[in-house]
Amino acid sequence: MNKKIRKILEAAIQAPSGDNCQPWRFAVQGLTINLYNCPERDQSLYNFQQRASLVAHGAVLENLELAAVEEGFKVSIILFPDKEQPELVAQVDLAEDVRRTDPLEEAIYRRCTNRGSFAGGKLNDTQTKVMISCAEGYDGARVVLATENPAKNQLAAIAAKNDWLVFANRPLHQFLFEQIRWNQTDTIRTRDGLDVETLALSRADRLGFPNLRHWPLVNFLNRFGLAHMIGRKAQQLCRQSAGLGAVIVTGSQPEDFVLGGRVMERVWLRATAHNLQFQPYAGIAFLLQQVREGGTGDLTLKSVAALRQVQSDMQQLFGLTDDEVVVMYFRVGEGAAPAGRSIRHRLDDLLI
Ligand SMILES: Cc1cc2nc3c(=O)[nH]c(=O)nc-3n(C[C@H](O)[C@H](O)[C@H](O)COP(=O)(O)O)c2cc1C
């Protein structure tokens, strides 16, 4: 493979994906790159109609374009070019062009999920503006950001439901613990999933956490408020963060989720370029879509009601319309570097 194409694809696969499942494969022919989805890589309740994976593909395409422009290519992307092949997410054609540099490209390898606590403080006007403006030029998407109370506190309560739901619902709990890689040997063997180091657990939590993989224990502890305690902890992390935001798209076609992923990646890279830490909360967004579209996905009745409440809270907070869909919530702020970084599959193992 052409050295430049390899470099471009190496940048593309630094993209984030739900629980680091990396649901992508590539076929390269000359200057054409076909990007495929791999549904088997994420069969979780979260990945309703493969939407979480499509958001991840949007991030892949954003990285790919930034890296290709840096290597001196013009990029043209056709989404879902072949109706007979629904897994073919995009056909990317490169053409020689002048080399251009984008400051976001430099952030591709530094971007990381940070689940630790941030330093507090405030975002300055420039930081706020550049993040909100990430959707400019991308018709059908917008970014909202709350930096002051009461909006920030309200959004913190919404985002924290993400973590509460995981410990209140067996299928979500099961999926989380299947994705955790408990040691280096496992991480390197699978090259996917959530390395326990990236969870930013305190020393005390690190000791007790492995016991929580047993659902009967979690179910028992929930009588004493375990899931609520975990939710409150997440709420605290969110409240301490300088900004809380969401990426919103208009529509719920596959293309809309790819677009949401592109914008999400731009916001994340922009935050990284400004040396800000970032954590997405997305599970809740996809579960809510499933509930709104008629499925309860084995969630408890209380969880379904809480998700419906999120929809009306977002309508009130950001004027969310019935056509609009949140693809991701996030918290952002200054802070120490992440506790760990996630591994990726080797590029050669992703080529068809
Ligand atoms: C669609 C999507 C959903 C995600 N949901 C969450 C989430 O709810 N909570 C979380 O902490 N991280 C979430 N992440 C972050 C991933 O876990 C993370 O990107 C992945 O483990 C790779 O790590 P990295 O971002 O540090 O490269 C999500 C990422 C994507 C793309």
The ligand as a Gaussian input file, in Angstrom:
#p B3LYP/6-31G(d) Opt

LIG

0 1
 C      -20.491000       6.308000      19.960000
 C      -19.604000       6.385000      21.183000
 C      -20.156000       6.223000      22.446000
 C      -19.366000       6.345000      23.592000
 N      -19.958000       6.291000      24.820000
 C      -19.210000       6.502000      25.926000
 C      -19.819000       6.594000      27.211000
 O      -21.047000       6.537000      27.339000
 N      -19.013000       6.777000      28.293000
 C      -17.650000       6.860000      28.167000
 O      -16.958000       7.029000      29.174000
 N      -17.051000       6.788000      26.959000
 C      -17.794000       6.620000      25.856000
 N      -17.200000       6.592000      24.614000
 C      -15.748000       6.666000      24.511000
 C      -15.160000       5.302000      24.132000
 O      -15.271000       4.395000      25.193000
 C      -13.698000       5.520000      23.716000
 O      -13.696000       6.326000      22.569000
 C      -12.971000       4.237000      23.392000
 O      -12.847000       3.445000      24.549000
 C      -11.564000       4.522000      22.839000
 O      -10.821000       5.322000      23.725000
 P      -10.252000       6.745000      23.318000
 O      -11.418000       7.642000      23.057000
 O       -9.488000       7.183000      24.520000
 O       -9.400000       6.584000      22.099000
 C      -17.969000       6.534000      23.459000
 C      -17.425000       6.703000      22.180000
 C      -18.231000       6.648000      21.047000
 C      -17.643000       6.887000      19.692000

